[in-house]
Amino acid sequence: MRVTSAMQNTQFLRNLRHINSNTLDLNNKLSSGQRIHRPGDDPVGIGYQMRYDSELNRNDEFTANAEMGSGMLRTMDSLLQQASDVLKRVRTLVQQGATGTTPDDAREANAAELKQLKEQLVMIGNSSYNGRYLFNGQKTDIPPYTTEGAATEKTDEGVYRLNVSPAVTVPVSITGELIFGEAVDTTLPIDKDNDNIFQMMNDMINAAENNDIDGLLNGLERIDAASDRINTQWAEIGARMNRFELMENRLADDKVNLQGERAQVADVDMPEAIIALKTQENVMQAALATGAKIMQVSLIDFIR
């Protein structure tokens, strides 16, 4: 078959386009760090890459939930510390008022402070994290207590949970009644094991205002029972915080493993790609040099 100059030129240009395409592909891989840009690059590998990407997205969702749960529990931990401190101050004031030598005007001053401390407890009960009320079960969009009616207000018994793995949901919220006591039923006698803190505060305020020493003395046992109940739930919050911390650590480890497995499938081997690019550049230089000679061939050259 006779090889013409046109055929040589066409073949040269075809080879040049192929070299340019390979060079562009290698540049794209090096700049992005990714080996696969379209399914045709690796039909099998793209399937693994998509699976790892999906698992990494789920891991990010679970991690966000675990971080939110940890944040909520840290806030609750701080709030119960505050509630415990408030009750210590309440006990001090009640104990002072229960002393027979305490003057009436001192009890009145104590009553005024007890009112402020009760309001502080209501504020603690209505605390929120990122717009979610912490002590109203699953009704996280509704504040559980009012200042005047806190003693008789029943909180939601549901449990707010967060999904931290495909098959695991972990409880976060603690209903207010487990901390502050069940809503008061005025037809029943006081149950110190489930005494309502807000009602107890009302009773201590009334006793201090009316110089009721016996009422104040009886209140000391109720305050201690309320403190014990708070400490019990405080310990539960601590246990949940530990669990969420473990979940965060496990999710972080899982993410590292998934990223490593994805990298083996999808990431570019940089040293290998750099060598390949340099090779293509050398091929390009050789092709251009050869092409320059081919393109210079003319009819006069053949006559000679």
Helices and strands as residue ranges (DSSP letters): H 5-32, G 39-41, H 43-97, H 104-125, E 128-129, E 132-133, G 150-152, E 161-165, E 168-171, H 176-180, G 192-194, H 197-209, H 213-266, H 270-296, H 299-303
